Amino acid sequence: FTAAKSHLFQAHSLSPMHLDTLLHLAGACQKLTQSSEAEAYFSKAVSLYPRNTEALMELAGFLFDEERILEAAALYRDAIRENPTLAKAQYCLGCCYEQMKRPADAKRHYFESIRLDPALPEAYVNLGNVLFSEEKYSESLLQLSKAIKLKPDFADAYLNLAQVLSAQNNFQEAIQVQLQGLEFETSNAIAHSNLAYYYFNAGNIENALNSVSKAIELKPDYDEAYINLGAINAGLAKPKEALASYDTAIAINPNSADAHFGKALMLLLMGNFEAGWQEYEWRWKLNDFVNKNNHAFDKPAWDGATYPDKTLLIHAEQGMGDTIHFSRYIQLAALHFK
């Protein structure tokens, strides 16, 4: 790409307003990870040709890759205004909205991209992902299956389809689908880690350990693989080994709620209650836990201090067993209030 950039720069010097040269020069800079130069050439192309959809799409794609999602979305909207039939622009705008946590808008643009181009497999996959996040599993399976029909070697489609099947507790089917996907992308650490989870839940411990080991071999800094290894060891009644796996995951990603929560359970199981309960506070960072247990109080949680002029509201958080078990501490809590 260095030689290509040199030739393109010469061509640009001779014809500084030539659109294709500008875009190719910007692309060469991007390949060389020369982001500031790439942006300058993409931006110049848009400045010279503000209604050219190719220039708008190229700059938008660059900004999306740079995680400047709002700017990218604005340019994709500009491209759609110029040509509402651009299926790729509709799809890319959907990707922006998905990153912006606006699933309804993302779905709208994914559906529109599919209407304009029914042979766009990426749109079906992303639409399936949004539907999966909304727990609309049957609809998600339908869209992901369409993507595979269009592109039978689409490894990501198999990966996502297996995740949906897993969410439905169809672990044997998830295993078969993920194995199919790995035929097309054998070095995907995420796929091997997910496969370990499916094997474990299907009761095949040996294959689970082999798969998670392969994931770690392929990507030693993949925290999710260590979380899965921790869960497998926990299921095998090996809390020390599980704790070590969760600690490794936390070292890689200190903000991993799943790793902290897994660690909490192991510490509590091993009788280290002080550290265990501290780690257990990470449960409020788990999306599934919050969705099921959040009572949406608008008052702060008690910090353990004494407030003689205030009232403490005590409520049940989880199951009946926990509620009965911890009700013994109500009298101790009451000592800190009026």
N, C-alpha and C positions, 0 to 999 in steps of 0.2 A: 504493500500500500504506500510505502514511502516513495517508490518510483512513480506510482500512479499519481500521487499527489503532486509530484514535481512536474509531470507532463500536463496535468490539469491546471496547475498554477500558470504555466506558460500560456496555455490556451486562454485562460481567463485574462491574462495580461493583454493578449491580442484582441479579445472580444469580451470586455468586462460586463456586458449586459446579457450575455448568452445564458439563458435559463438552465439548460441541461448541464452546461459546464459548471455553473454555480452549485447546482444540486449534487453533481458527482464529486466536486471538490469538497463540499461540506461532508458528504458521505465518507470520503477518504479520510478526512480529519477525524471523523467520529470513529472510524475503525482503528485509527492510531491513538485513540483516547485523548485527542486534542480538543476537548470539549468547547473551550472558549472560541477557538477558530471555527469549529463546526457551527456553533450557534451564530457566529458573525456572518458566515456565508449563507446559512439557511435564512437568516433574518434579512439579509440583503436581497435574496431572491423574492421573499414576500413583499419587501418594500418596493421592489421594481415591478412586481406582478401581483398586486394585492388581491386580485380576483382569480388567480390561477389555483385551481384545487390541488394540483400536484405539489406546488410549493407550500400551500397551507398544510397539506397532509404531512409533508416531510418535516417541516418545523414542528408540527404538533407531535409527531412520533418521537422526535429528538427530545422534546420537553417531557413527554411521558416517561421515556427511558431515564431521564434525569430526576424523575419523581416530582416534577413541577406540574401536578395534575390539573390544577385550576387553569393555568395558562394553556395547557394542551387542550382542555375541554373547550375553551373559548375559540381556539383555532379550528377544532373539528366542527363546532357550530357554524363558524364562518364558511367552511367548506360545504356544509350541508345547505346553507343559504344559497350558495352559488349553484349547487347541484343536489337537490333533495334525493336524487336516485342513486347517490353513491353509497352502495351497501357497506363498503369498507369503512367509510366515515361514520355511518350509523353504528357499526359494530365497535369502532374505536371509542366513540363517545360513550357507548354503553360501558366499556372498560373503565373509562374515567369515572363514571357515576358509581360503578361498583367499588372502585378505590375510595370514593368519597362517602361510602356507606349510604348510598341512596338507591336501594334495590329496586324500588318501583320504577324509577327513571332508567336504571340499567336494563331491566326487563323490557321496557317499552322500546328502547333502541335496539336491543337484541332481536326482538320480534320483528321490528321494521327491517333490520338488515336481512333477516331470513326471508321476509316477504319479497324484498328486492332481489335477493340472490339465494335461492333455496339450496344451493350447493356450497355453502360456506360453513364447513364443519366446526370452525372455531366458535362461531356464534352459538351453535347448538350446545357446545361444551360449556361455554360461559353462562348461557341461559340455564343449563342444567345445574350449574354450581349455585346460582342465585336461588333457584327453586329448592335445592338441597339445604341451603342456609335457612330457608323458611320452613323446613321440615315437610315440604311437599314432595315426598319421596317418589310416588308413582309418576308424577309429572316430570321429575328430574330424570328418572330412569328412561322415560320416553325420549327426552331430548338427547341424552347421552347415547342412547342406542342409535338414534338417527345419525349422530356424528360418526359413530363406528361404521355404520352402513355406507356412509359417504366416503370415509377414509379408514379402511380396515387396519391400517398400520399406525393409527393415531394413539400413541402410548398414553398420553395424558387423559384421553377419553376413557380408556380402560381403568386407569388409576382412579379417576373420579367415580366411575360406575361401581367399582369395587367398594369405595367408601360409602356409597348410598346403600348397597346391599348389606354392608356391615352395620349401618345404622338401623337396618331392619332385622338385625340379628341373623341374617342369612350368610353365616361365615363360610360355609362350604362353597356356596356360589361365589362369594367374594374372592376366595382363594383361586378358583378356576379362572375368574375374570382377570385377576391380577397376574396370574401366571401367563395368560395370553398376552397381556400388555408387556411383560418382561421379555417376551420373544422379540419385541421390536426395539426395546431400549434396556439392554441387560445391565447397564451400569447406573441405573436410577436408584440412588440411596433411599429416597422417600418411598419408592415402591417396595423395596426390600424390607424397610422398617414397617410399613403398613402390613405387608404380608406376614411378618412376624406376629403382629397383633391378631390377625385373622387366624393364623395357625394356633396361637395360644388359646383363643376363645373357642376354637373347634376341638381343643384337647390334644393337639399334636405338639407336645412340648419340644421334642427334638428338632423338628423343622422350624419351630418358632425361634429357638436359640440359634440355629444355623442362619436363618434369614436376618435376624437382628445383628449377628456378628458380621454378615456380609455388608449390611448397611453401614456399620461403623468402620469397616475396612475401606469402603468406598468414600466415606465422608466422616473422618474422625471428629469433626467439629459439629456434627449434627445432633443437637440436643434432644430432639424427639426420639431418636434411636435409643439414647440412654434412658429416656423416660419409659420407653417400651421394655427395655431390658430390666429396668427397675420393677415394672409391673409383673414381668415374668418371674423374677426372683421372689417378689412378694407372694405371688401365687404358689410358688414352690416352697413357701415357708422358710425363706432365706432372708430375713430382714436386714442383716448386716450387709449382705451383698446388694440388696435392693437400695439400702441407704447410700452405699458407695456410688451406685449408678445415678441416683438422684443428685448427689453432690456434684458429680461430674457434669450433669446437665445444667445445674445451677452455675457452675464455674464457666460454662460456655455461654449461657444466657441467664444472667442474674434475675431477669424479670419474668422468667417462666413460671406462671402460676401452677401449671400442672406438676412441674418438678418440685416446687415448694410444698404443694399439697401432698404429693406422694411421700416426700420426706417427713412431713408432719405425721402421717399415718404410721410410718415406720418408727419414729421416735416415740409416739404414744404406745405403740405395740411393745416396744422394748422398755417401757417404764420411765422414759425421760420426759416427764410431763411438763416441766417448765419450758423446755425448748420446744416440745411438741405442740403445746397450745399456742406458743408464739407463731410457729410456722403455720398453724391451722388457720390463722387469720387470712392467709392467702386464698381461702375458699371464696372470699368475696370478689376475687379477680377471675374466678371461673365463670364463664358465660352460662353454662348449663346450671350451675348452682344458683347463680343470681336469678336466672329466669324462673326457677322453681321455688325459691325461698325468699326472694326480696319482698318485704312488706311495704316498701316505698315510704318509710317514715321521713318526715321533714325535720326531725330533731337529731342532734348528734348522738353517736354511740357513747355509752358510758366508758370513761377512761380509767376507772378504778379509784378515782379520787373521792373525797368526802364532800358532799353538798347538802348541808343541813337544811337549806331553804328551798330545796328542789324535790321533785318527785321522780322516781325511777319507774319506768314502764318495763315490765318483764313479760316477754312473749315467747311462745313456742317457735323454734326455728326449723326443726327437722321432724323426725319421727316420734311416735308416742314413747318409745323406749328411752330415747335421749331426754325427752321432756320429763319423764318420771325420774330418771337417773339424776338429772341436774337440779331438780326442784329442791333438793336438800340444801342447796346454797342460797336459797331465797332469804333465809334469816340472816345469813352473813352479809349479803348485799344490803339488806335493810338497815344495818348498823351505820351505813354511810349516808343515810338520808333521814329526813324528818320522821 
